[in-house]
Amino acid sequence: MMKRIAALALVCALVLPLAACGKKGAPKAPGPDDKITYPQTYPAPD
């Protein structure tokens, strides 16, 4: 029983920091809309 509790505590300690670092909302490029240069389109390879 003690091993299960220790394993659960270890899993929580490893997973919770990953969940806390997530960014919320859609990504938005910095700067004004007319100056945004990405995502860039590249020419098709020959």
KEGU-590530 format. One record per atom (N, C-alpha, C): residue number from 1; atom name; x, y, z. Coordinates in steps of 0.2 Angstrom, whole numbers, padded with zeros to 4 digits. Each point is the difference from the previous one (the first is absolute). Example, Ala and Ser with C-alpha at 12.3 -4.5 7.8 and 13.67 -1.06 7.14 Angstrom:
// KEGU-590530
ROTOR,1,N,0066,-0028,0039
ROTOR,1,CA,-0004,0006,0000
ROTOR,1,C,0004,0006,0000
ROTOR,2,N,-0002,0005,-0004
ROTOR,2,CA,0004,0006,0001
ROTOR,2,C,-0004,0005,0003
This chain:
// KEGU-590530
ROTOR,1,N,0004,-0006,0000
ROTOR,1,CA,-0004,0006,0000
ROTOR,1,C,0004,0006,0000
ROTOR,2,N,0006,0000,0004
ROTOR,2,CA,0004,0006,0000
ROTOR,2,C,0004,0001,-0006
ROTOR,3,N,0001,-0005,-0004
ROTOR,3,CA,0003,0001,-0007
ROTOR,3,C,-0004,0003,-0005
ROTOR,4,N,-0007,-0002,0001
ROTOR,4,CA,-0004,0004,-0005
ROTOR,4,C,-0001,0007,0002
ROTOR,5,N,0000,0002,0006
ROTOR,5,CA,-0001,0007,0002
ROTOR,5,C,0007,0004,-0002
ROTOR,6,N,0005,-0003,0001
ROTOR,6,CA,0007,0003,-0002
ROTOR,6,C,0000,0000,-0008
ROTOR,7,N,-0002,-0005,-0004
ROTOR,7,CA,0000,0001,-0007
ROTOR,7,C,-0005,0005,-0002
ROTOR,8,N,-0006,0001,0003
ROTOR,8,CA,-0005,0005,-0002
ROTOR,8,C,0003,0007,0001
ROTOR,9,N,0003,0001,0006
ROTOR,9,CA,0003,0006,0001
ROTOR,9,C,0006,0002,-0005
ROTOR,10,N,0004,-0005,-0002
ROTOR,10,CA,0005,0001,-0005
ROTOR,10,C,-0003,0002,-0006
ROTOR,11,N,-0005,-0004,-0002
ROTOR,11,CA,-0003,0002,-0007
ROTOR,11,C,-0003,0007,0000
ROTOR,12,N,-0004,0002,0006
ROTOR,12,CA,-0002,0007,0000
ROTOR,12,C,0005,0005,0000
ROTOR,13,N,0006,-0002,0003
ROTOR,13,CA,0005,0005,0001
ROTOR,13,C,0003,0001,-0007
ROTOR,14,N,0000,-0005,-0004
ROTOR,14,CA,0003,0001,-0007
ROTOR,14,C,-0005,0003,-0005
ROTOR,15,N,-0006,-0002,0001
ROTOR,15,CA,-0005,0002,-0005
ROTOR,15,C,-0003,0007,0001
ROTOR,16,N,-0001,0002,0006
ROTOR,16,CA,-0003,0007,0001
ROTOR,16,C,0004,0006,-0002
ROTOR,17,N,0006,0000,0000
ROTOR,17,CA,0004,0006,-0003
ROTOR,17,C,-0001,0000,-0007
ROTOR,18,N,0000,-0006,-0003
ROTOR,18,CA,-0001,0001,-0008
ROTOR,18,C,-0007,0003,-0002
ROTOR,19,N,-0005,-0002,0004
ROTOR,19,CA,-0007,0003,-0001
ROTOR,19,C,0000,0007,0002
ROTOR,20,N,0004,0003,0004
ROTOR,20,CA,0000,0007,0002
ROTOR,20,C,0003,0004,-0005
ROTOR,21,N,0004,-0002,-0004
ROTOR,21,CA,0004,0004,-0004
ROTOR,21,C,-0003,0001,-0007
ROTOR,22,N,-0006,-0003,-0001
ROTOR,22,CA,-0004,0001,-0006
ROTOR,22,C,-0002,0007,-0001
ROTOR,23,N,0000,0002,-0007
ROTOR,23,CA,-0002,0007,-0001
ROTOR,23,C,-0008,-0001,-0003
ROTOR,24,N,-0004,0005,0003
ROTOR,24,CA,-0007,-0001,-0002
ROTOR,24,C,-0001,0005,-0006
ROTOR,25,N,-0005,-0002,-0004
ROTOR,25,CA,-0002,0004,-0005
ROTOR,25,C,0004,-0001,-0007
ROTOR,26,N,-0003,0003,-0005
ROTOR,26,CA,0003,-0001,-0006
ROTOR,26,C,0007,0004,-0001
ROTOR,27,N,0005,-0003,-0003
ROTOR,27,CA,0006,0004,-0001
ROTOR,27,C,-0001,0006,-0004
ROTOR,28,N,0003,0006,0002
ROTOR,28,CA,0000,0006,-0004
ROTOR,28,C,0007,0003,-0001
ROTOR,29,N,0001,0002,-0006
ROTOR,29,CA,0006,0003,-0002
ROTOR,29,C,0001,0006,0004
ROTOR,30,N,0006,0002,0002
ROTOR,30,CA,0002,0007,0003
ROTOR,30,C,0000,0005,-0006
ROTOR,31,N,-0002,0006,0002
ROTOR,31,CA,0000,0006,-0004
ROTOR,31,C,-0006,0001,-0004
ROTOR,32,N,0000,0005,-0004
ROTOR,32,CA,-0006,0002,-0004
ROTOR,32,C,-0001,-0006,-0006
ROTOR,33,N,-0006,0000,-0002
ROTOR,33,CA,-0002,-0005,-0005
ROTOR,33,C,0003,0001,-0006
ROTOR,34,N,0001,0006,-0003
ROTOR,34,CA,0003,0001,-0006
ROTOR,34,C,0008,-0001,0000
ROTOR,35,N,0003,-0001,0005
ROTOR,35,CA,0007,-0002,0001
ROTOR,35,C,0002,-0007,0001
ROTOR,36,N,-0005,-0004,0001
ROTOR,36,CA,0001,-0007,0001
ROTOR,36,C,0003,-0004,-0006
ROTOR,37,N,0006,-0003,0001
ROTOR,37,CA,0003,-0004,-0006
ROTOR,37,C,0000,-0007,0001
ROTOR,38,N,-0004,-0003,0004
ROTOR,38,CA,-0001,-0007,0001
ROTOR,38,C,-0007,-0002,0001
ROTOR,39,N,-0002,-0006,-0002
ROTOR,39,CA,0004,-0005,-0002
ROTOR,39,C,0002,0001,-0008
ROTOR,40,N,0006,-0001,-0001
ROTOR,40,CA,0002,0002,-0007
ROTOR,40,C,-0002,-0006,-0005
ROTOR,41,N,-0001,0001,-0006
ROTOR,41,CA,0000,-0005,-0005
ROTOR,41,C,0006,0000,-0004
ROTOR,42,N,0002,-0006,-0001
ROTOR,42,CA,0006,-0001,-0004
ROTOR,42,C,-0001,-0003,-0007
ROTOR,43,N,0004,0001,-0004
ROTOR,43,CA,-0001,-0002,-0007
ROTOR,43,C,0001,-0008,0000
ROTOR,44,N,-0004,-0003,-0005
ROTOR,44,CA,0000,-0007,-0001
ROTOR,44,C,0007,-0002,-0002
ROTOR,45,N,0002,-0006,0002
ROTOR,45,CA,0006,-0002,-0002
ROTOR,45,C,0000,-0003,-0008
ROTOR,46,N,0005,0001,-0003
ROTOR,46,CA,0000,-0002,-0007
ROTOR,46,C,0001,-0007,-0001
